[in-house]
Amino acid sequence: MKLSQFKFDLPLNLIAQHPAKQREDARMMVIHRHTGQMENKHFRDVLDYFDDKDAFIVNNTKVFPARMYGRKEKTGARIEVFLLRELNKPNRLWDVIVDPARKIRVGNKLYFGDGEELVAEVIDNTTSRGRTIRFLWEDSEESFRQMLERLGETPLPKYIKRKPDDEDRERYQTVYAKHEGAVAAPTAGLHFSRELIKRLEIQGIRFAEVTLHTGLGTFRPIEVEDLSKHKMDAEYYRIEEAACNVVNKAKQSGNRICSVGTTTMRALESSFTAQKLLKPSEGWTNVFIHPPYNFNIADSLITNFHLPKTSLLIMACAFAGYDLAIEAYKKAIKDKYRFFSYGDAMLVI
């Protein structure tokens, strides 16, 4: 398929700038793949669509405060430094994106906080905006992490046109986040409260956890018209045996398996057997799912409403079916659903 087939006009006022008051209060469109039926619900109604022994698979990655602001040595120019991933813990090497990039060259030093609380040196250019930096910190790892936590900012996407606040530290994070490493939240999971998870468990639904550390590559613009030529940035994932046991038991007994989010789905589609069972694995995945695609593990999907021409929208169309998904998006705009990270949910069953 062609990228232009995933273009649509999205009114900017439908991009959510704040989360719903309560996580499970978000709206939810339910799409029935086999009948084409669409229902307007709220996320708490997800209970009505799953039964005893069904399985939910969630991504337990944890977002770290990846956006920092520093000052360039000598000039004092304000520089945004977006932490992507740690390359070497003992040497405190990080891949980052800097803005404005034209001002930052190898050898420059950047100062963070009041005075020189934290200093970094640029040691390599990786892309036009990418750099490798070394934090000059000789104290303990714990104190270094505390410093990053204090000086860093919740990495809200640029489409959210406001400064992050204290609420975002909690709400731009799933309630089951465990393993730090993501620079963007697995947003489908933001709708789950602890109370809703408990009600689902009482209903007999089992939860399995996988890890995929969402990187900025998930949101990088697709620049080729032919989708078969697009290359996703690799992201780290891990699937443990405990998750496989939950998923495979549900699959073998004919129960429903729900992938909570596109990042979870990418992890699942990176680790299955010839018998279409989930297998333990760990590594880096660059799988790009676009129509037509035969999914191997999950038979239902919870996801948010995504922006035009994004890999997230393209995967949702692959799962729901292109025509039905595009029809659902037209309905979402007409019915004023909220889009993007803090927006409303779609359940495809």
Residue pairs with C-beta under 8 A, 6 or more apart in sequence:
1 227
1 290
1 291
1 322
2 225
2 226
2 227
3 222
3 224
3 225
3 226
3 227
3 309
4 225
5 322
6 308
6 309
6 310
6 313
6 314
6 317
7 308
7 309
8 308
8 326
8 329
8 330
8 333
9 308
9 333
10 307
10 308
10 333
10 339
11 333
14 333
14 336
14 337
14 338
14 339
14 343
15 159
15 160
15 307
15 338
15 339
15 340
15 343
16 160
16 338
16 339
16 340
16 341
16 342
16 343
16 344
17 160
17 161
17 162
17 342
18 342
19 26
19 167
19 171
19 172
19 190
19 342
20 26
20 342
22 193
23 43
23 171
23 175
23 190
23 191
23 192
23 193
23 196
24 42
24 43
24 44
24 191
24 192
24 193
24 195
24 196
25 42
25 43
25 44
26 42
26 43
26 191
26 338
26 343
26 344
26 345
27 40
27 41
27 42
27 43
27 337
27 338
27 344
27 345
28 41
28 42
28 43
28 45
28 46
28 191
28 344
28 345
28 346
28 347
29 38
29 39
29 40
29 41
29 328
29 331
29 332
29 335
29 337
29 344
29 345
29 346
29 347
30 38
30 39
30 41
30 45
30 49
30 346
30 347
30 349
31 37
31 38
31 320
31 324
31 325
31 328
31 346
31 347
31 348
31 349
32 38
32 39
32 349
33 320
33 321
33 324
33 348
33 349
36 324
36 327
38 327
38 328
38 331
40 335
41 48
41 347
43 191
43 196
43 344
43 345
44 196
46 196
46 200
46 302
46 347
47 196
47 199
47 200
47 203
49 300
49 347
49 349
50 56
50 200
50 203
50 205
50 256
50 258
51 203
51 204
51 205
51 255
51 256
52 203
52 204
52 205
53 204
53 205
53 206
53 250
53 253
53 255
54 204
54 205
54 206
54 250
54 255
54 256
54 257
54 258
55 205
55 206
55 207
55 208
55 246
55 247
55 249
55 250
55 255
55 256
55 257
55 258
56 200
56 205
56 206
56 207
56 208
56 258
56 260
57 207
57 208
57 209
57 210
57 243
57 247
57 257
57 258
57 259
57 260
57 264
57 268
57 297
57 298
58 174
58 176
58 186
58 189
58 192
58 207
58 208
58 209
58 210
58 260
58 261
58 264
59 174
59 186
59 189
59 209
59 210
59 211
59 212
59 214
59 260
59 261
59 263
59 264
59 267
60 174
60 176
60 177
60 178
60 179
60 209
60 210
60 211
61 177
61 178
61 179
61 180
61 181
61 182
61 186
61 211
61 212
61 213
61 214
61 263
62 173
62 177
62 178
62 179
62 180
62 181
62 182
63 154
63 155
63 172
63 173
63 177
63 180
63 182
63 183
63 184
63 185
64 83
64 148
64 149
64 152
64 180
64 181
64 182
64 183
65 148
65 149
65 151
65 152
65 153
65 154
65 155
65 169
66 82
66 83
66 84
66 152
66 155
66 183
67 80
67 81
67 82
67 83
67 152
67 153
67 154
67 155
68 80
68 81
68 82
68 83
68 112
68 148
68 151
68 152
68 153
69 78
69 79
69 80
69 81
69 112
69 153
70 78
70 79
70 81
70 110
70 111
70 112
70 120
71 77
71 78
71 79
71 110
71 111
71 112
72 79
72 103
72 104
72 108
72 109
72 110
73 108
73 109
73 110
73 111
75 103
77 103
79 98
79 99
79 100
79 103
79 104
79 110
80 98
80 99
81 96
81 97
81 98
81 110
81 112
81 120
81 133
82 96
82 97
82 98
82 99
82 155
82 183
82 216
83 94
83 95
83 96
83 148
83 152
83 183
84 94
84 95
84 96
84 97
84 130
84 183
84 215
84 216
85 94
85 95
85 181
85 213
85 215
85 236
86 92
86 93
86 94
87 93
87 94
87 95
87 132
89 141
91 134
92 134
92 135
92 136
92 137
92 144
93 123
93 132
93 133
93 134
94 132
94 133
94 134
94 135
95 126
95 130
95 131
95 132
96 130
96 131
96 132
96 133
97 129
97 130
97 131
97 216
98 104
98 129
98 130
98 131
99 129
101 128
101 129
101 131
104 110
104 122
104 131
105 122
105 125
106 122
106 123
106 124
106 125
107 121
107 122
108 121
108 122
109 119
109 120
109 121
109 122
110 119
110 120
110 121
110 122
110 133
111 118
111 119
112 118
112 119
112 120
112 151
113 147
113 150
113 151
117 147
117 151
118 135
118 137
118 147
118 151
119 135
119 136
120 133
120 134
120 135
120 136
121 133
121 134
121 136
122 131
122 132
122 133
123 132
123 133
123 134
124 131
124 132
125 131
126 132
135 144
137 143
137 144
137 147
153 164
154 164
154 168
154 169
154 172
155 172
155 183
155 184
156 162
156 164
156 168
156 172
156 341
157 184
157 219
157 340
157 341
159 307
159 340
159 341
160 340
160 341
160 342
164 172
171 190
171 342
172 185
172 190
172 341
172 342
173 185
173 190
174 185
174 186
174 189
174 190
174 192
175 192
175 193
175 194
175 197
176 189
176 192
176 197
176 207
176 209
178 209
178 211
179 211
179 213
179 238
181 211
181 213
181 236
182 213
182 214
182 215
183 213
183 214
183 215
183 216
184 214
184 215
184 216
184 218
184 219
184 341
185 214
185 341
186 212
186 214
186 260
186 261
186 263
186 264
187 261
187 304
187 340
187 341
187 342
187 343
188 260
188 261
188 262
188 264
188 302
188 303
188 304
188 345
189 260
189 261
190 341
190 342
191 302
191 345
192 260
197 207
200 207
201 207
206 246
206 250
207 246
208 242
208 243
208 244
208 246
208 247
209 240
209 242
209 243
210 237
210 238
210 239
210 240
210 243
210 264
210 267
210 268
211 236
211 237
211 238
211 239
211 267
212 235
212 236
212 237
212 238
212 263
212 264
212 266
212 267
212 285
213 235
213 236
213 237
214 235
214 263
215 233
215 235
216 233
217 232
217 233
217 234
217 235
218 232
218 233
218 235
218 262
218 263
218 311
218 312
219 310
219 312
220 233
221 309
222 230
222 309
222 310
222 311
222 314
223 230
224 230
227 288
227 290
227 314
228 290
230 288
230 290
230 311
231 286
231 288
232 286
232 287
232 288
232 311
233 286
234 284
234 285
234 286
235 263
235 266
235 284
235 285
235 286
236 283
236 284
237 266
237 267
237 270
237 271
237 281
237 282
237 283
237 284
237 285
238 281
238 282
239 267
239 268
239 271
239 278
239 279
239 280
239 281
239 282
240 280
241 280
243 278
243 280
244 277
244 278
244 279
244 280
247 257
247 277
247 278
247 297
248 277
248 278
250 256
250 257
251 257
251 276
251 277
251 278
251 297
252 277
256 299
256 300
256 349
257 297
257 298
257 299
257 300
258 298
258 299
258 300
258 301
258 302
259 265
259 268
259 297
259 298
259 300
259 301
259 302
260 302
261 302
261 303
262 301
262 303
262 311
262 312
262 315
262 316
264 298
265 289
265 295
265 298
265 301
265 315
265 319
266 285
266 287
266 289
266 315
267 285
268 278
268 296
268 297
268 298
269 287
269 289
269 295
269 296
269 297
270 281
270 283
270 285
270 287
271 278
271 279
271 280
271 281
272 278
272 279
272 296
272 297
273 279
276 296
276 297
278 297
288 311
289 314
289 315
289 318
290 311
290 314
290 315
290 317
290 318
291 314
291 317
291 318
291 321
291 322
292 318
293 318
293 319
295 318
295 319
299 349
300 347
300 348
300 349
301 316
301 319
301 320
301 346
301 347
301 348
302 345
302 346
302 347
302 348
303 312
303 315
303 316
303 345
303 346
303 348
304 312
304 339
304 340
304 341
304 343
304 344
304 345
304 346
305 329
305 332
305 337
305 338
305 339
305 340
305 343
305 344
305 346
306 312
306 313
306 316
306 339
306 340
307 313
307 339
307 340
313 325
313 329
316 325
316 346
316 348
317 325
317 326
319 325
319 348
320 328
320 348
328 346
332 339
332 344
332 346
337 343
337 344
338 344
